[in-house]
Amino acid sequence: MINRFLIPVVVFALLTVVLAIGIVHSPDKGIIPSPLIGKPAPPFSLPSLTDATRTVSSGALRGRWYLLNVWGSWCGTCREEHGMLLQVRQSGLVPLIGLDWKDDDAQALGYLQQGGNPYQEIAADRTGRVAIDWGVYAAPESFLVNPEGIVVYKCMGELTPEIWQKEILPRLTKAQASTS
Amino acid sequence: MSHARILRGCLIALAGFLACARAYAIDPTQMPTPELQARYEGLTHELRCVQCQDEAISDSPAGIASDLRGEVRDMLLAGKSDQDVRNFMLARYGDFVLFRPRFVLKNAWLWLAPWTLLAVGGLVAWRVVRKRAELVAADNEPLPDDGSP
């Protein structure tokens, strides 16, 4: 007779464990894992924001590390992230390539004049077509691309000093250690 | 005022709202043929908006949803198949964008769990019913004649 009561109790306990694992491991709802990680960076060729005669293309970026930062002068979190980007530029560890997403050129240039320009080059994605290829859905987003042109890491949202220390720096230094 | 007049007034107002609904819809896209329109609406209803994640891109006012609707429209106009459109979104935004998940290894439990639970439940129910039937059958057996009147 004992198992009549034991069975529901055991089933309930199992269910509790399963649900607890689900809750603990449920990903942050705001962050969609990028299917691009480990895959070649989507190719692009866009006019430069700062020099209308130049184009910024993924082909020209091959052979070196870069951090593609998706931003816009309309984006509030980008403003908060700006100081960190300037520090990255100052560190000289990885070139920042800006993807100015669905922005007004004049406003974007004004934004950089006011806050300083952390980017080595800026591609102006006025229609947002290239951003779709990169799976962008909310600025800011940052993609770390290796010299072979493979996306190795994506930072969704603000690039914080913690993310820089924990996620980006180790990947850069590990790669440098293995080549030297 | 009679009930018929009130009812008529309500119906006229309702007809007015319905007529306006189209004009205020989030997505006013019109495809050139009814077939394309049907496919377009089907796809935009089954693709999830990546920004406001509980909506389909057909219902979302987010900028990215409107951009993705534009992609769907352009791909259909270019003669791409529905599966081409789904694969395009999948390659960029992952399984997350599909409100109708694919049947792949990491999603398999999603599809199989309900059937497994149904089978287990069915088995339990069948056993319980059979056991009870046996009890009833045992109950119906004539009592041994103990000689009482």
Interface residues (C-beta under 8 A of the other chain):
Chain A: K29 I32 P33 S34 P35 L36 K102 G128 I132 D133 W134 G135 V136 Y137 A138
Chain B: V50 Q51 Q53 G63 I64 D67 L68 E71 L90 A91 R92 Y93 G94 D95 F96
